[in-house]
Amino acid sequence: MSLLVSAIHRREVDFDAAKTKLIGILRELTPEPIRATANCEVRQRGRHLQGTLNLPGYYPRHGLSLCQGKLYDASEQWWQLGSGVPDGSYAIIREDGVSVFEAVSDPAGSRMLWYYHDNDLFLVSNSERAITMYSGRFEFNREVVPWVLSTGTRGLGASYNRHLQMLAPATTARLDEVAWELAVETLEIRFAEVKRNHEEHLEALDAALDETFASFNAEDASHCTISLSGGTDSRAVAAYLARNPRTKWRSFVGGSREAARLPNSDVSVANAVAKALGLEHRHMVTDGNGGQVDAEALLERFIISGEGRHDHMNRLEGGASQKTLYHEGTAAVVRGDEGFGWKAATTPLAVRQSMELLLCSDIANFRPHLSRFGLLDQKLPSVLQQRDGESLHAWRDRLYHTFRLTTVLAALTEHKAAFSDVINPLLSRRALEVARSLPDDLRTDKALFQELVSRVGPKIGFAGREGAPVRVEVLRNPEVRRILREKMCSDATERLFGRSLVRWLFAEIHPARSLFRRGIHAAKNRLRRRLRRGPAAAPDFRIDPLRLAFRVYVATRMIEQLEADASFDADAIQVGRVA
């Protein structure tokens, strides 16, 4: 894991005290299993303080300007003010130490950057907790409530803290330190088909990926490892990295022992792919703790390490694989997040459902209660609405690049980076530009990308069995259910989500009611299928009440943490290095 915090003060302050506080914040945000070996640094130049946690030594730096991640451009001028948005997987900070400071997000927004700006202080960090701790300000952003319920996120660019904002993809936030004015400039995400024949489309995508992966060298291979699965995306990463005969790459796959015995599982297929490509590979077993788990501690770790940004918890486990990689010296994991297209859809509602971008009014559970629960005002932001003349599938993929990459996958990346950083080369600007130039049919179901991977990768079938359980299954654990019900009874939950909604949800997750309701819902669906005549009826989207309760639990617990963070006292935590 690496973390950065930059604080620019408008006026002179007690910088010795500020440095102590920043060191304390970095220590507090370090996961407990690696706290004893964490490398916390604080540097100062003028009124600019910069704190970093476990920043790999090979990451580019120039004074207090730094690139937290990997650059795919050969340019050596990434640190110069006004030099734009280079290609890479990173968060960039650059400054002249006198009058101008810039924070830059990468072309896909794959590494989150949040900022805070008031009359005396400007803060930038990957961590919303860090900004809240340093600024000492937290005010609950009530606009996130319907989005937490309907999507499991806070919505596009939103934080639980009303004072924070997220940098969108390909964005530069530029602070004029003399005038104390902030300007934020974002490059437009635009899909426009380029006329090529099929083979030329393939060649363009292959060239974009080949140029991206050519930037990886032996030093990268010594510090990084490939996360491999049985799917298309990670196979592309491995195949392109393996093209360079002068580098020897390591890879791993996570999954159960049982999965390794199934021929079409993620584990088995990944093992075969790694062998075919000559990777130094291993299977990291994720069988848990033999049935003995501290559910409350694992839920807490899930929420705090991800800062409550998502609800994607598939299993109760404590990140043993991540810890192992960190202690072995892995600085970054190379993963296969991509933006080459998405699932076929025939209606706008189906598009949004596939993006996990439903509104509360779309969800059958909520529809009779919208007014009572105060959920009537939720609207899709204008930037996410379908534009005039925009095809359904172009809109689908623009939503993927604008919302899903930045709000869902970037949140997962920050979570996965709890111990080691994450690099996503398939999200390079070159690759995204080619994807945005394809006709709709070649992006649907990632058709062109799938074809390319079949050509460049080993001739091995793809996985047919998932290595992870269905997301809601972990919530049916009796201990997890008990924890959720207890949280529904808390004053904090009622204060944040309202008594009517919380009491309704408490009743919905009662074990007997849940089982009865699932049976009734299944029977209704069977009856609808038998009686349906003519055109198909509109989908009846429902979200399992346990998953809704988990979303409320995650949000409530994280807001409680942020409220405490606003009163953070670093006096007792002073381990680190001040430069």
C-alpha positions in Angstrom: 0.0 0.0 0.0 1.1 3.5 -0.7 -0.7 6.6 0.4 -0.1 10.3 -0.2 -1.3 13.4 1.6 -0.5 16.9 0.4 -1.4 19.9 2.6 -0.9 23.5 1.3 -1.4 26.2 3.9 -2.3 29.7 2.8 -0.5 31.2 5.8 2.3 30.3 8.1 1.4 27.7 10.8 3.2 25.7 13.4 4.7 23.3 10.9 6.4 21.2 13.6 3.0 20.4 15.0 1.6 19.9 11.5 4.3 17.4 10.7 3.6 15.5 13.9 0.0 15.3 13.1 0.6 14.1 9.6 2.9 11.4 10.8 0.2 10.3 13.2 -2.4 10.2 10.5 -0.2 8.0 8.3 0.5 5.7 11.2 -3.2 5.5 12.1 -4.1 4.6 8.5 -1.6 1.9 8.2 -3.2 -1.6 8.4 -2.3 -3.2 11.8 -0.5 -6.2 10.4 2.1 -4.0 8.7 2.2 -1.0 11.1 5.5 -2.0 12.7 7.4 -2.0 9.4 5.6 0.9 7.7 7.7 3.7 6.2 6.1 7.1 6.9 7.7 10.2 5.5 6.8 13.9 5.8 8.6 16.5 3.7 8.2 20.3 3.6 8.8 22.9 1.1 7.5 26.4 1.9 3.9 26.1 3.1 3.5 22.7 1.4 3.7 19.5 3.6 3.7 16.2 1.9 3.2 12.9 3.7 3.7 9.5 2.1 3.2 6.0 3.4 5.1 3.1 2.0 5.8 4.9 -1.3 8.0 2.5 -3.3 11.5 3.9 -3.9 11.4 3.4 -7.6 8.3 5.6 -8.1 9.2 8.8 -10.0 9.9 11.9 -7.8 11.2 15.4 -8.5 11.4 17.5 -5.4 8.0 17.4 -3.8 6.4 16.4 -7.1 5.7 12.7 -7.2 4.0 10.1 -9.4 2.3 7.5 -7.2 2.2 4.6 -9.7 3.4 3.7 -13.2 3.9 6.0 -16.2 3.5 4.5 -19.7 4.9 7.5 -21.5 8.6 7.9 -22.0 8.4 11.6 -21.2 10.6 12.8 -18.4 8.6 16.0 -17.9 5.6 14.6 -16.1 6.5 16.8 -13.1 6.4 20.1 -14.9 3.4 22.3 -14.2 0.9 22.5 -17.0 2.3 19.4 -18.7 -1.1 17.8 -19.0 -2.3 14.3 -18.2 0.4 11.7 -19.1 -0.5 8.1 -19.9 -0.2 5.8 -16.9 -1.8 4.2 -13.8 -1.2 6.8 -11.1 -2.0 9.8 -9.0 0.4 12.7 -9.6 1.3 15.7 -7.4 3.4 18.5 -8.9 4.4 21.9 -7.6 7.0 24.7 -8.0 7.3 25.3 -4.3 6.4 29.0 -4.7 3.0 29.7 -6.2 1.3 26.8 -8.1 0.3 23.3 -7.1 -1.3 20.6 -9.3 -3.0 17.3 -8.6 -3.6 15.0 -11.6 -5.7 11.9 -12.0 -4.8 9.3 -14.6 -6.8 8.9 -17.9 -9.2 6.3 -16.3 -9.3 7.6 -12.8 -8.1 4.2 -11.6 -6.4 5.7 -8.5 -8.7 7.8 -6.4 -7.7 11.4 -5.5 -9.9 13.5 -3.1 -9.5 17.1 -2.4 -10.6 19.7 0.2 -10.4 23.5 -0.2 -11.3 26.3 2.2 -10.0 29.8 2.9 -6.8 28.6 4.6 -6.1 25.0 3.6 -5.9 22.8 0.5 -5.6 19.1 0.9 -5.2 16.2 -1.6 -5.1 12.5 -0.7 -6.1 9.0 -1.8 -7.8 8.8 1.6 -10.9 10.6 2.7 -10.0 9.7 6.3 -6.7 11.4 6.0 -8.3 14.7 4.7 -10.9 14.6 7.5 -8.3 14.0 10.1 -6.0 16.7 9.0 -8.7 19.3 8.3 -10.6 18.4 11.5 -13.9 18.9 9.5 -16.7 16.4 8.9 -20.2 17.2 7.9 -22.4 14.3 6.7 -23.4 14.5 3.1 -27.1 13.5 3.1 -27.2 13.3 -0.7 -25.3 10.0 -0.6 -28.2 8.1 1.3 -30.2 7.0 -1.8 -27.1 6.1 -3.7 -25.8 3.9 -0.8 -29.2 2.1 -0.8 -29.5 1.7 -4.6 -25.9 1.2 -5.7 -23.8 0.3 -2.7 -21.6 3.4 -3.4 -21.9 7.1 -2.6 -22.8 8.0 -6.1 -20.6 9.7 -8.8 -17.7 11.5 -7.2 -19.4 11.9 -3.8 -18.0 11.4 -0.3 -19.7 10.9 3.1 -18.0 14.1 4.0 -19.7 17.1 2.4 -16.5 19.1 2.3 -14.6 16.6 0.0 -14.7 16.1 -3.8 -13.2 13.4 -6.0 -11.1 14.2 -9.1 -12.7 12.7 -12.2 -10.6 10.8 -14.7 -8.0 12.8 -16.7 -8.5 15.8 -14.4 -6.0 18.5 -13.2 -6.8 20.5 -10.1 -4.6 23.6 -10.2 -4.2 25.8 -7.1 -2.9 29.3 -7.5 -1.3 29.7 -4.1 -1.0 33.5 -4.4 -4.7 34.2 -5.4 -5.8 31.1 -3.5 -8.0 30.1 -6.3 -8.6 26.6 -7.5 -9.3 25.6 -11.1 -10.4 22.1 -12.1 -10.1 20.9 -15.7 -11.3 17.6 -16.9 -10.8 16.1 -20.4 -14.0 14.9 -22.0 -14.9 11.2 -22.3 -16.0 11.0 -25.9 -17.0 7.9 -28.0 -16.6 8.5 -31.7 -16.3 5.7 -34.2 -13.2 5.7 -36.5 -13.8 4.0 -39.9 -11.5 0.9 -40.1 -12.1 -2.6 -41.4 -12.2 -5.4 -38.9 -8.5 -6.3 -39.2 -7.5 -2.7 -38.8 -9.5 -2.4 -35.6 -7.6 -5.5 -34.2 -4.3 -4.0 -35.3 -5.1 -0.7 -33.6 -6.0 -2.4 -30.3 -3.0 -4.7 -30.4 -0.6 -1.8 -31.1 -2.1 0.3 -28.2 -1.6 -2.6 -25.8 1.8 -3.5 -27.2 3.0 0.1 -26.7 1.6 0.2 -23.2 3.2 -3.0 -22.0 6.5 -2.1 -23.7 7.0 0.4 -20.9 7.3 -2.4 -18.3 10.9 -3.5 -17.7 12.9 -5.8 -15.5 12.7 -3.4 -12.6 8.9 -3.5 -12.8 9.1 -7.3 -12.9 11.2 -7.4 -9.8 8.8 -5.2 -7.7 5.4 -6.4 -9.1 3.4 -9.6 -9.5 0.5 -10.4 -11.9 -2.9 -11.2 -10.5 -4.1 -14.1 -12.7 -7.5 -15.7 -13.0 -9.2 -17.9 -15.5 -10.8 -14.9 -17.4 -9.9 -12.8 -20.4 -8.6 -9.7 -18.8 -5.8 -11.0 -16.7 -4.8 -13.4 -19.5 -4.2 -10.4 -21.7 -2.0 -8.7 -19.1 0.0 -11.9 -18.6 0.4 -12.5 -22.4 1.5 -9.0 -23.2 4.0 -8.9 -20.3 5.4 -12.3 -21.3 6.2 -11.0 -24.8 9.4 -9.5 -23.4 11.9 -12.4 -23.2 14.3 -10.3 -21.0 11.9 -10.1 -18.1 10.7 -12.9 -15.8 7.3 -12.2 -14.2 5.7 -13.7 -11.2 2.0 -14.4 -10.9 -0.5 -15.7 -8.4 -4.1 -16.9 -8.3 -6.4 -16.9 -5.3 -9.0 -19.5 -4.6 -9.9 -22.5 -2.6 -8.2 -25.9 -2.6 -11.4 -27.4 -4.0 -11.3 -25.0 -6.9 -7.9 -26.3 -7.8 -9.4 -29.7 -8.4 -12.0 -28.5 -10.8 -10.8 -28.4 -14.4 -12.6 -25.3 -15.5 -12.2 -23.2 -12.3 -10.3 -19.9 -12.1 -7.5 -21.6 -10.2 -7.0 -24.5 -12.7 -7.2 -22.3 -15.8 -4.8 -19.7 -14.3 -2.3 -22.4 -13.4 -2.4 -23.7 -17.0 -2.0 -20.2 -18.5 0.9 -19.3 -16.2 2.7 -22.6 -17.2 2.1 -21.9 -20.9 3.5 -18.4 -20.6 6.5 -19.4 -18.5 5.5 -17.4 -15.4 6.8 -18.0 -11.9 3.4 -18.9 -10.5 1.6 -20.0 -7.4 -1.9 -20.7 -6.0 -2.6 -18.7 -2.9 -5.2 -20.6 -1.0 -8.2 -18.7 0.4 -10.1 -21.3 2.3 -10.5 -19.0 5.3 -10.0 -20.1 8.9 -11.6 -23.6 9.0 -15.0 -22.2 9.9 -13.7 -20.2 12.9 -13.9 -16.5 12.1 -14.3 -13.3 14.0 -17.1 -11.9 11.8 -17.2 -8.6 13.5 -13.4 -8.0 13.2 -13.5 -9.0 9.5 -16.4 -6.8 8.7 -14.6 -3.9 10.4 -11.4 -4.6 8.4 -13.4 -4.6 5.2 -15.1 -1.3 6.0 -12.0 0.6 7.3 -9.6 -0.7 4.6 -12.0 0.3 1.8 -13.2 3.5 3.7 -16.8 2.3 3.2 -16.8 3.0 -0.5 -18.5 -0.2 -1.8 -20.3 -3.4 -0.7 -18.4 -5.9 -2.8 -17.6 -8.5 0.0 -17.6 -12.1 -1.3 -16.1 -13.9 1.7 -15.2 -13.5 5.3 -11.4 -13.5 5.1 -8.7 -11.2 6.4 -6.6 -10.5 3.3 -3.9 -13.2 4.0 -2.8 -13.3 0.4 -2.3 -9.5 0.3 -0.3 -9.6 3.6 1.9 -12.4 2.3 2.7 -10.5 -0.9 3.5 -7.3 1.1 5.9 -9.1 3.4 7.6 -10.7 0.5 8.4 -7.3 -0.9 5.7 -6.9 -3.6 5.3 -3.2 -4.2 2.4 -3.5 -6.7 0.0 -6.0 -8.2 -0.7 -5.8 -11.9 -4.4 -6.4 -12.5 -6.7 -6.5 -15.5 -9.4 -3.8 -15.0 -10.4 -2.7 -18.5 -12.8 -0.6 -20.5 -13.2 -2.5 -23.8 -17.0 -2.8 -23.6 -19.8 -4.2 -21.6 -22.8 -6.6 -21.7 -25.5 -6.4 -24.3 -28.6 -4.5 -23.2 -31.9 -3.7 -24.9 -33.3 -0.9 -22.7 -31.9 2.1 -20.8 -33.0 0.4 -17.5 -31.1 -2.7 -18.4 -28.0 -0.6 -19.1 -28.1 1.0 -15.7 -28.8 -2.3 -14.0 -25.7 -3.8 -15.5 -23.7 -0.9 -14.2 -25.1 -1.2 -10.7 -26.6 2.3 -11.3 -30.2 1.7 -10.3 -32.2 4.4 -8.6 -34.3 3.6 -5.6 -37.4 4.1 -7.8 -36.2 1.3 -10.0 -36.1 -1.2 -7.1 -39.3 -3.1 -6.3 -38.4 -3.3 -2.5 -38.4 0.5 -2.3 -41.1 1.5 -4.8 -44.0 1.5 -2.4 -42.0 3.4 0.3 -40.2 6.2 -1.6 -42.1 9.0 0.0 -42.1 7.5 3.5 -38.3 6.9 3.3 -37.5 10.3 1.8 -36.1 8.8 -1.5 -38.3 10.6 -4.1 -35.6 13.2 -5.1 -32.9 10.9 -6.4 -32.1 11.7 -10.0 -29.5 10.5 -12.4 -26.8 13.3 -12.7 -26.9 15.0 -16.1 -23.4 13.8 -17.1 -24.7 10.2 -16.8 -27.9 10.7 -18.8 -28.1 9.5 -22.4 -27.3 12.3 -24.9 -29.2 13.2 -28.0 -28.0 11.0 -30.9 -26.1 8.7 -28.6 -26.7 5.0 -29.2 -27.7 2.8 -26.3 -24.5 0.9 -26.4 -22.3 4.0 -26.7 -24.1 5.4 -23.7 -23.6 2.1 -21.9 -19.9 2.2 -22.4 -19.6 5.9 -21.6 -21.4 5.1 -18.3 -18.8 2.4 -17.7 -15.9 4.8 -18.2 -17.6 7.7 -16.3 -19.2 5.9 -13.5 -18.3 2.2 -13.1 -14.5 2.6 -13.6 -14.3 5.7 -11.3 -16.9 4.8 -8.6 -16.9 1.0 -8.4 -13.6 -0.3 -9.8 -11.5 2.5 -8.4 -13.0 1.9 -5.0 -12.1 -1.8 -5.3 -8.6 -0.8 -6.4 -8.1 1.3 -3.3 -9.4 -1.6 -1.2 -7.1 -4.1 -3.0 -4.2 -1.7 -2.4 -4.5 -2.0 1.4 -1.1 -3.7 1.4 0.4 -3.4 -2.1 -0.3 -0.9 -4.8 -2.3 -1.8 -8.0 -1.4 -1.1 -11.6 -4.0 -1.5 -14.4 -2.3 -1.3 -17.8 -5.4 -2.2 -19.8 -6.8 1.2 -18.7 -4.0 3.1 -20.5 -5.0 6.2 -22.5 -3.9 4.4 -25.7 -6.2 1.4 -24.9 -9.1 3.6 -23.9 -8.8 5.8 -27.0 -9.0 2.7 -29.2 -12.0 1.4 -27.3 -13.8 4.7 -27.7 -13.2 4.6 -31.5 -14.7 1.1 -32.0 -18.2 0.5 -33.5 -20.8 -0.6 -30.9 -20.8 -4.2 -31.9 -17.1 -4.6 -31.4 -17.4 -3.3 -27.8 -20.5 -5.3 -26.9 -19.5 -8.2 -24.7 -15.9 -7.0 -25.4 -16.1 -8.8 -28.7 -12.9 -7.3 -30.3 -10.9 -7.6 -27.1 -12.0 -11.2 -26.7 -10.9 -12.0 -30.2 -7.5 -10.3 -29.7 -6.8 -12.2 -26.5 -7.7 -15.5 -28.2 -5.0 -14.6 -30.8 -2.2 -13.4 -28.5 -2.8 -15.7 -25.5 -2.2 -19.4 -25.0 -4.8 -21.7 -26.6 -6.5 -22.7 -23.3 -10.2 -22.5 -22.6 -11.5 -19.8 -20.2 -12.8 -20.6 -16.7 -16.4 -21.8 -16.4 -16.6 -21.8 -12.6 -16.1 -18.7 -10.4 -13.6 -19.0 -7.6 -15.6 -16.7 -5.3 -19.0 -17.3 -3.8 -22.1 -15.2 -4.7 -21.8 -11.9 -2.8 -24.9 -12.2 -0.7 -24.1 -15.6 0.6 -21.6 -14.4 3.1 -24.3 -12.2 4.6 -26.4 -15.2 5.5 -23.8 -16.3 8.0 -25.7 -16.3 11.4 -23.1 -14.1 13.1 -23.1 -11.6 10.3 -26.9 -11.5 10.3 -26.8 -10.8 14.1 -24.3 -8.0 13.6 -26.5 -6.4 10.9 -29.6 -6.6 13.1 -27.8 -5.0 16.0 -26.7 -2.1 13.8 -30.2 -1.6 12.6 -31.1 -0.9 16.3 -28.5 1.8 16.8 -29.3 5.5 17.3 -26.6 6.3 14.7 -28.3 4.2 12.0 -31.7 5.9 12.6 -30.1 9.3 12.7 -28.5 8.8 9.3 -31.1 6.8 7.4 -34.3 7.6 9.2 -36.4 5.6 11.6 -39.0 4.4 9.1 -36.5 2.9 6.7 -34.4 1.3 9.4 -37.3 -0.3 11.2 -38.7 -1.6 7.9 -35.3 -3.1 7.0 -34.9 -4.6 10.5 -38.1 -6.5 10.0 -37.2 -7.5 6.4 -33.9 -9.3 7.5 -35.6 -11.4 10.2 -34.5 -15.0 9.4 -38.0 -16.4 9.2 -39.3 -13.5 7.1 -36.3 -13.7 4.8 -36.8 -17.4 4.0 -40.6 -16.9 3.6 -40.1 -13.9 1.3 -37.6 -15.7 -0.9 -40.0 -18.6 -1.3 -42.9 -16.3 -2.2 -40.8 -14.2 -4.6 -39.6 -17.4 -6.4 -43.2 -18.7 -6.7 -44.3 -15.3 -8.1 -41.5 -15.4 -10.7 -42.5 -18.9 -11.8 -46.1 -17.9 -12.1 -45.2 -14.8 -14.2 -43.2 -17.0 -16.6 -46.1 -19.3 -17.1 -48.7 -16.6 -17.6 -46.7 -14.1 -19.6 -48.1 -13.4 -23.1 -46.9 -11.0 -25.7 -43.9 -8.7 -25.1 -41.8 -9.4 -22.0 -42.7 -7.4 -18.9 -40.4 -4.8 -17.5 -37.8 -6.4 -15.1 -38.8 -6.5 -11.5 -35.5 -5.5 -9.9 -35.2 -6.5 -6.2 -32.2 -6.3 -3.9 -31.9 -8.9 -1.1 -32.7 -7.1 2.1 -29.6 -8.5 3.7 -27.6 -6.7 1.1 -29.5 -3.5 1.7 -28.8 -3.9 5.4 -25.1 -4.5 4.7 -25.0 -1.3 2.7 -26.6 0.6 5.6 -24.2 -1.1 8.0 -21.1 -0.2 6.0 -22.2 3.5 5.6 -23.1 3.9 9.3 -19.9 2.4 10.5 -17.8 4.5 8.2 -19.6 7.7 9.1 -19.0 7.0 12.8 -15.3 6.5 12.0 -15.2 9.8 10.0 -16.9 11.7 12.8 -14.2 10.4 15.2 -11.5 11.2 12.7 -12.5 14.9 12.7 -11.3 15.0 16.3 -8.1 13.0 15.7 -5.2 13.6 18.2 -1.8 12.5 17.0 0.1 13.2 20.2 0.5 9.5 21.1 1.6 8.4 17.7 5.0 9.8 16.6 6.8 7.0 14.9 8.1 7.9 11.4 10.6 9.9 9.5 10.5 13.6 8.9 12.6 15.0 6.1 
